[in-house]
Amino acid sequence: MPDRRPPLALVLGLALAACGAPDAAVVPVSEAALAAPPPRLGETAEFDAALARADPDARRLETDAADLAARATALRARAAAMGAAIIDPAVRPRLEAGAAGNQP
């Protein structure tokens, strides 16, 4: 049966062709945009005020994260305990022998 995989050169050529921007995406910059002043950056005080308003929420989320981590640890321990054998390993052979004797 012939090998139906594409040659490596074809795959690499297609990959390289896909790296460039399509012709429709190249947009010339207008003279007005080139002459315009750069955008004004916001005042640092505005950012500081926003961060100060968000600080109580961030602290509450940190507390919630610690509580959630403790709850997850407790749930993992509970799940591990549920994975233990339900029937006592010392009793299992007697039960299996009794069940085997009752089969037709």
KETIBA-450046 format. One record per residue (C-alpha): residue in three letters; x, y, z. Coordinates in steps of 0.5 Angstrom, whole numbers, padded with zeros to 4 digits, always signed. Layout:
residues N
ALAXYZ
...
***
This chain:
residues 104
MET+0000+0000+0000
PRO+0003+0007-0002
ASP+0005+0012+0003
ARG-0001+0017+0003
ARG+0003+0022+0008
PRO+0004+0029+0005
PRO+0012+0030+0003
LEU+0015+0034+0009
ALA+0017+0040+0004
LEU+0009+0041+0002
VAL+0007+0041+0009
LEU+0013+0046+0011
GLY+0011+0051+0005
LEU+0004+0051+0007
ALA+0006+0053+0014
LEU+0010+0058+0012
ALA+0005+0061+0007
ALA+0000+0061+0013
CYS+0005+0066+0017
GLY+0004+0072+0013
ALA-0002+0077+0014
PRO-0007+0076+0008
ASP-0007+0082+0003
ALA-0013+0085+0005
ALA-0011+0086+0012
VAL-0005+0090+0010
VAL-0008+0097+0011
PRO-0005+0104+0010
VAL-0004+0109+0015
SER-0007+0116+0013
GLU-0004+0122+0014
ALA-0009+0125+0019
ALA-0007+0119+0023
LEU+0000+0120+0022
ALA+0000+0127+0024
ALA-0005+0126+0030
PRO-0002+0127+0037
PRO+0000+0120+0041
PRO-0006+0118+0046
ARG-0006+0121+0053
LEU-0005+0116+0058
GLY-0009+0116+0064
GLU-0007+0119+0071
THR-0003+0115+0076
ALA-0008+0117+0081
GLU-0014+0114+0077
PHE-0011+0107+0077
ASP-0009+0108+0085
ALA-0016+0110+0087
ALA-0019+0104+0083
LEU-0014+0099+0086
ALA-0015+0102+0093
ARG-0023+0101+0092
ALA-0021+0094+0089
ASP-0017+0092+0095
PRO-0023+0090+0100
ASP-0025+0085+0095
ALA-0018+0082+0093
ARG-0017+0081+0101
ARG-0024+0077+0101
LEU-0022+0073+0095
GLU-0016+0071+0099
THR-0020+0069+0105
ASP-0025+0065+0100
ALA-0019+0062+0097
ALA-0016+0059+0103
ASP-0023+0057+0106
LEU-0024+0053+0099
ALA-0017+0050+0099
ALA-0019+0047+0106
ARG-0025+0045+0104
ALA-0022+0041+0098
THR-0017+0038+0102
ALA-0023+0035+0107
LEU-0026+0033+0101
ARG-0020+0029+0098
ALA-0019+0026+0105
ARG-0027+0024+0105
ALA-0026+0021+0098
ALA-0020+0017+0100
ALA-0024+0014+0106
MET-0030+0012+0101
GLY-0025+0008+0097
ALA-0023+0003+0102
ALA-0026-0004+0102
ILE-0033-0004+0104
ILE-0033-0012+0106
ASP-0028-0014+0111
PRO-0022-0017+0108
ALA-0022-0023+0113
VAL-0030-0024+0112
ARG-0029-0024+0104
PRO-0027-0031+0103
ARG-0032-0034+0107
LEU-0038-0030+0103
GLU-0035-0032+0096
ALA-0035-0039+0098
GLY-0042-0039+0100
ALA-0044-0035+0094
ALA-0040-0040+0090
GLY-0044-0046+0093
ASN-0051-0043+0092
GLN-0050-0042+0084
PRO-0053-0047+0080
***
